[in-house]
């Protein structure tokens, strides 16, 4: 069922999904954004006009060439820009360039190049937890399943008028998401914690892995990480092929633009140095020792 939904998503954009999967595998690319969200929620109505693909910095030109030369995909001539198109809800966080291919059915494929050597970098840097999800040829992950699967999302409210953020939040609202800058403002979550003693702080929900200030990574206790075919592809295969989430991974903290939590997540979290938002890293073992990639 999962693989059928996976193929259905790709067939929405290209006539032959297998060759596209091979190109994604070869370049360690992942599908993200609303494209991954539509798969996670099994809701085709969420599928965007453009299939959103994220690729490591050094693999970007290779992926673009593979797509451009694959006649089976029936893609148009690519166009490249340093930023997303004006009607895209994808922000510039951790993205260096954007390449778009028109498809045979008047849709498109957009390639977002990561600033680092992991395609998960811009996924983790999303300003909404609902888009902290990804889909590869072999697996899929979600950073905040306890919220996303219930159509809730923590967001960074814009201090100024930022068109991309307002477009993103409007699109989430249109798809039935309840958004909040602080998760304790949802009554059911707020009842689980004591109120903050100071108005300058918000209650900490670290115990449920949804405190915006805590360090997170795909594969931790609060995330969802599932392999499609563990019989045909063992974990050693993914490690060898450097397929997400293996190889170079990513750690992040959401760092809400609002009040810090009542705990020490923002300043004393063992995963990330104080003030750091996103950091490509090597996950050494299950004790979560990290080696930062500077």
DAHUUR-V525612 format. One record per run of one state. SS is the DSSP state (hx for helix, st for strand, lp for the rest). FROM is the first residue (numbers start at 1). TO is the last residue. If there is no record, write none. Layout:
BEGIN
SS,FROM,TO / SS,FROM,TO
END
This chain:
BEGIN
lp,1,1 / hx,2,11 / lp,12,16 / hx,17,26 / lp,27,29 / st,30,31 / lp,32,32 / hx,33,40 / lp,41,43 / hx,44,46 / lp,47,49 / st,50,55 / lp,56,56 / hx,57,69 / lp,70,70 / hx,71,73 / lp,74,78 / st,79,81 / lp,82,94 / st,95,102 / lp,103,107 / st,108,114 / lp,115,119 / hx,120,124 / lp,125,127 / st,128,128 / hx,129,131 / lp,132,132 / st,133,135 / lp,136,138 / st,139,142 / lp,143,144 / hx,145,148 / lp,149,151 / st,152,155 / lp,156,162 / hx,163,174 / lp,175,177 / st,178,180 / lp,181,182 / hx,183,185 / lp,186,186 / hx,187,190 / lp,191,200 / st,201,202 / lp,203,205 / hx,206,208 / lp,209,215 / st,216,217 / lp,218,223 / st,224,227 / lp,228,234 / hx,235,241 / lp,242,247 / st,248,252 / lp,253,259 / st,260,261 / lp,262,264 / hx,265,268 / lp,269,277 / st,278,283 / lp,284,289 / st,290,292 / lp,293,294
END
